[in-house]
Amino acid sequence: ALVLYKRICQGYLFSYGDQHYQTKLAHRKVAMLLWEDQMFDEMAMYVRVADGKRDDGTGEESIAVDAVPTEAVDEEWCNTIAWWKIRGDYCRKVLQSPEEAVVSYSCAFQACDKERKNSNLGLSLMADLGAMEQELVHLEKARKWYRRYLVHCREDTSTEALRVTVDLAWVYTSLGKHAEAEPLFRRHFVATATLNG
């Protein structure tokens, strides 16, 4: 599949250029397959084209959720959540760029419709956004994401929920709000002790 999609990318580049929506879609697919296969070094070129960035010195387009023309909107393009999530993970774990990760995770969260904002994927994106904002020392933004996560989380003993709980506690500690932090630390440690003995 990867070899075939790479050939499709070459065909679209040759036929339509690097700014056509089909070219960008094909490059997104290859980048996602490379991510699954953990071939991170190859991803950069495909991510660049998928983002609509030019290498010919004529400038770069900004990353946008609605970059495709309206007449070309179809189900495949609209289903962009997985792409933005993978792009965010790539920026976070490979490029080590929390700023770019926040942009990508935000695009993924915006692409979630109202029904999916509180789904497992939506919750995971809230946790990721909180973690990135905390890493950037945007503590109020991190606090809002973490609180939103915990309000909508149904399974508060999952690994992710426990991490969000203790991360929110550390955010409160950093903000000097120790009274708000203490019950979260207690909840985290009691749940961890119950799970692990």
ROZA-475959 format. One line per 8 residues: number of its first residue (from 1); for each residue x, y, z of C-alpha. Coordinates in Angstrom, 1 decimal, m for minus. Layout:
NUM = X:Y:Z ~ ...
This chain:
1 = 0.0:0.0:0.0 ~ 2.8:2.4:0.9 ~ 4.6:1.9:m2.4 ~ 1.3:2.4:m4.3 ~ 0.5:5.6:m2.4 ~ 4.0:7.0:m3.0 ~ 3.4:6.4:m6.8 ~ 0.1:8.2:m6.5
9 = 1.8:11.1:m4.8 ~ 4.3:11.3:m7.6 ~ 1.5:11.2:m10.2 ~ m0.5:14.0:m8.5 ~ 2.7:16.1:m8.1 ~ 3.5:15.7:m11.8 ~ m0.1:16.2:m13.0 ~ m1.4:18.9:m10.7
17 = 1.5:20.4:m8.7 ~ 2.1:20.5:m5.0 ~ m0.9:22.9:m4.1 ~ m3.7:20.7:m5.5 ~ m6.0:19.2:m2.9 ~ m5.6:15.7:m4.3 ~ m1.9:16.0:m4.0 ~ m2.2:17.1:m0.4
25 = m4.6:14.2:0.4 ~ m2.3:11.6:m1.1 ~ 0.7:13.0:0.9 ~ m1.4:12.9:4.1 ~ m2.1:9.3:3.5 ~ 1.5:8.4:2.9 ~ 2.6:10.4:6.0 ~ 0.0:8.5:8.1
33 = 1.2:5.1:6.8 ~ 4.8:6.1:7.5 ~ 3.8:7.1:11.0 ~ 2.2:3.6:11.6 ~ 5.4:2.0:10.3 ~ 7.5:4.3:12.5 ~ 9.5:5.6:9.5 ~ 9.8:9.1:10.9
41 = 12.7:10.2:8.8 ~ 10.7:9.9:5.6 ~ 7.7:11.7:7.0 ~ 9.1:15.2:6.8 ~ 8.8:15.6:3.0 ~ 5.2:14.2:2.9 ~ 4.1:16.4:5.9 ~ 5.5:19.5:4.2
49 = 3.5:18.9:1.0 ~ 0.4:17.9:2.9 ~ 0.7:21.2:4.8 ~ 0.8:23.1:1.5 ~ 4.3:24.4:2.0 ~ 6.4:25.2:m1.1 ~ 10.1:24.5:m1.6 ~ 10.5:26.8:m4.6
57 = 11.0:30.0:m2.7 ~ 7.5:31.4:m3.4 ~ 6.4:31.3:0.2 ~ 4.5:29.0:2.4 ~ 0.8:28.6:3.0 ~ m0.4:28.5:6.6 ~ m1.8:25.4:8.1 ~ m5.6:25.5:7.8
65 = m8.5:23.1:8.4 ~ m10.5:24.5:5.5 ~ m7.6:24.6:3.0 ~ m9.5:22.6:0.3 ~ m11.8:24.4:m2.1 ~ m15.5:23.9:m1.3 ~ m16.3:22.2:m4.6 ~ m13.8:19.5:m3.7
73 = m15.1:18.8:m0.2 ~ m15.9:15.1:0.2 ~ m16.1:12.5:3.0 ~ m12.4:11.6:2.7 ~ m11.2:15.2:3.2 ~ m13.7:16.0:5.9 ~ m12.5:13.0:7.9 ~ m9.3:14.9:8.9
81 = m9.2:14.1:12.6 ~ m6.8:11.2:12.3 ~ m4.4:13.2:10.2 ~ m4.3:16.2:12.6 ~ m3.8:13.8:15.6 ~ m0.9:12.0:13.8 ~ 0.6:15.3:12.7 ~ 0.3:16.6:16.3
89 = 2.0:13.4:17.6 ~ 4.7:13.8:15.0 ~ 5.4:17.4:16.0 ~ 5.4:16.5:19.7 ~ 7.5:13.3:19.7 ~ 9.7:13.6:16.6 ~ 10.1:17.3:15.9 ~ 9.8:18.1:19.7
97 = 7.8:21.3:18.8 ~ 5.0:21.8:21.3 ~ 3.9:25.0:19.5 ~ 3.2:23.1:16.3 ~ 1.7:20.2:18.2 ~ m0.8:22.6:19.8 ~ m1.8:23.8:16.3 ~ m2.3:20.3:15.0
105 = m4.2:19.0:18.0 ~ m6.4:22.1:17.9 ~ m7.2:21.4:14.3 ~ m8.1:17.8:15.2 ~ m10.3:19.0:18.0 ~ m12.1:21.5:15.8 ~ m12.7:18.8:13.2 ~ m14.6:16.8:15.9
113 = m18.3:17.4:15.6 ~ m20.4:18.0:18.7 ~ m21.1:14.3:19.2 ~ m17.4:13.4:19.1 ~ m15.9:16.2:21.3 ~ m16.6:14.0:24.4 ~ m15.6:10.7:22.7 ~ m12.5:8.9:23.7
121 = m10.7:10.6:20.8 ~ m12.0:14.0:21.9 ~ m10.9:13.4:25.5 ~ m7.5:12.2:24.3 ~ m7.1:15.5:22.3 ~ m8.0:17.5:25.4 ~ m5.4:15.6:27.4 ~ m2.8:16.2:24.6
129 = m3.6:19.9:24.4 ~ m3.4:20.3:28.2 ~ 0.0:18.6:28.2 ~ 1.4:20.8:25.4 ~ 0.1:24.0:27.0 ~ 1.6:22.9:30.3 ~ 4.9:22.2:28.6 ~ 4.8:25.7:27.1
137 = 4.0:27.0:30.6 ~ 0.6:28.3:29.5 ~ m0.8:27.2:32.8 ~ m4.3:28.8:32.6 ~ m4.8:27.2:29.2 ~ m3.6:23.8:30.5 ~ m5.9:24.1:33.5 ~ m8.9:24.7:31.3
145 = m8.1:21.7:29.1 ~ m7.5:19.4:32.0 ~ m10.6:20.5:33.8 ~ m12.7:20.0:30.7 ~ m11.3:16.5:30.3 ~ m12.1:15.6:33.9 ~ m15.7:17.0:33.6 ~ m16.4:14.7:30.6
153 = m14.3:11.7:31.5 ~ m16.4:8.6:32.4 ~ m13.5:6.3:33.3 ~ m11.5:8.1:35.9 ~ m9.2:5.2:36.6 ~ m7.7:4.9:33.1 ~ m4.0:5.6:32.7 ~ m4.8:8.8:30.8
161 = m7.3:10.0:33.4 ~ m4.9:9.4:36.2 ~ m2.2:11.3:34.3 ~ m4.5:14.3:33.6 ~ m5.5:14.3:37.3 ~ m2.0:14.5:38.6 ~ m1.0:17.0:35.8 ~ m3.8:19.3:36.8
169 = m2.7:19.0:40.4 ~ 0.8:20.1:39.4 ~ m0.7:23.0:37.4 ~ m2.6:24.1:40.5 ~ 0.7:23.8:42.5 ~ 2.5:26.0:40.0 ~ m0.3:28.5:40.2 ~ 0.0:28.5:44.0
177 = m3.5:27.0:44.4 ~ m2.5:24.3:46.8 ~ m6.0:23.8:48.2 ~ m7.2:22.8:44.7 ~ m4.1:20.7:44.1 ~ m4.3:18.5:47.3 ~ m7.6:16.6:46.6 ~ m6.4:15.8:43.1
185 = m3.1:14.4:44.4 ~ m5.0:12.4:46.9 ~ m7.4:11.1:44.3 ~ m4.5:10.1:42.0 ~ m2.6:8.3:44.7 ~ m5.6:6.4:46.1 ~ m6.6:5.3:42.6 ~ m3.0:4.3:41.8
193 = m2.7:2.3:45.0 ~ m6.1:0.6:44.4 ~ m5.0:m0.4:40.9 ~ m1.4:m1.4:41.7 ~ m1.5:m2.4:45.4
